[in-house]
Amino acid sequence: MNLKPSENNKIHGMENFFNEIIGLYNHKKMPNKILLSGKRGSGKSTLAYHLINYILSKGEEFKYDSVNFTINPENKSFKLLQNNFHPNFYLVDLLTEKKNIDVAQIREMIMYTNMSTFNNQARFILIDNIEHLNKNSVNALLKIIEEPNNNVFFILINNNEKNILPTLKSRCLIFKINFTFEESMNICNKILNENILDNINYDLINYYNSPGEIINLINFSKEKLINLNDYNLTTLISLIIENNYYKKDRLVKNLLINFIELFFLKEYKHSDRKNSLLNFYHKFIKKINNTEKFNLDEESLFLEFKSELL
């Protein structure tokens, strides 16, 4: 199942957010700075691409279907956006080899906004993973969003609200996107056209999982030929660590960290050594953050967790 936001021609669970934002646009009240905030995998980026396609596909063949919340695959703007070639669209995202969105990326975007357009359509700047903006990047971004060129709209995507500077948040209209456990399950079932709980050991499900996280788990299991009914939380964590599946794979690494956090949560509820477990958890999370920040060795950290707690 492909979860690449630019290629998803259907949204699930986002209909109310879509209608609210498009309503603002149609009444010429849409602010030029929108922040979509919520857990990774909730579909925020997909929603952004649908909003952009709705506006850019007006006047084109196969325009956006706002009744069924669907992009027509034959639409010209959809094809251009898929390949990041649309002249009215600019994407800023965390590069694979980078830890932060650096100031050079923001400066290139600013150069784009200062260029003249070939048409009178709105232009959209989509900045994904803004929690990875560094201080210099944020300062450069603040300057351009304070006084943007006419008909330029910024859509910012955030997966970790704690890591956003208040100076940036205060300048945006914020939409907080959260799903209940039941809503996440229903969305997954619609996307996959099956009851996912028939194919996953319930021990692996976290009540805070987003639909994207669950589908990433299913994709991972199919790629590695893993039957998720045969594994509980402990055995699946061990399998991922022992086989180094998380190495050079950001999605699997995020899955592993989510599983480890779920493990701590379950152990804490039934443990008679809550203080020591809580201390280990805080130290582990701090080390995880430092491995990301300073590019430290992850393998020894995960092996330490496995030997100490599994």
Disulfide bonds with the S-S distance in Angstrom:
none
